[in-house]
Amino acid sequence: DQMASPAEALWQDYAFLTHELAKFTGRQSWDMVTNLLDQRANLQQRLDALADRTFVESPAGRKLLGELLREEQMIARQIRLARNQSQQRQQVAQAYDAYSAVSAGMILNRGT
């Protein structure tokens, strides 16, 4: 067994954080999602500074990047779904508020 290069080790950390991100996005734990995104951004800066593409151009690196891409797509779908559900809840709440105001107004008008 050969030791991982610094770039490979960072990419493995990035993959771990991406997996965790998928897990917490599914749970809609947004504070943890934000924390994980910040950690990944830090890793990305370190990878950019390292400027070593040997791992990502290797068969193992290409395989890992393919897995990361699929996981990223799943995360994006989960975030879109959560956003749509949030928007629907907000629309229902706004409709209820509007209904409550109109309904209360009708009741008050009947009493006068």
WOFENSUL-V413340 format. One record per pair of residues at least 12 apart in sequence whose ideal C-beta (glycine too) atoms are under 7 Angstrom apart, sorted by sequence separation. I is the first residue (numbers start at 1). GAP is how many residues later the second one is. If there is no record, write none. Layout:
# WOFENSUL-V413340
[[I | GAP] [I | GAP]]
This chain:
# WOFENSUL-V413340
[[21 | 12] [24 | 12] [21 | 15] [20 | 16] [21 | 16] [17 | 19] [17 | 22] [18 | 22] [17 | 23] [14 | 26] [17 | 26] [14 | 29] [13 | 30] [10 | 33] [10 | 36] [10 | 37] [7 | 40] [10 | 40] [7 | 43] [6 | 44] [11 | 44] [7 | 45] [11 | 45] [6 | 46] [5 | 47] [7 | 47] [8 | 47] [7 | 48] [5 | 49] [15 | 49] [22 | 49] [5 | 50] [11 | 50] [18 | 50] [25 | 50] [19 | 52] [22 | 52] [26 | 52] [11 | 53] [15 | 53] [18 | 53] [22 | 53] [25 | 53] [18 | 54] [21 | 54] [25 | 54] [28 | 54]]
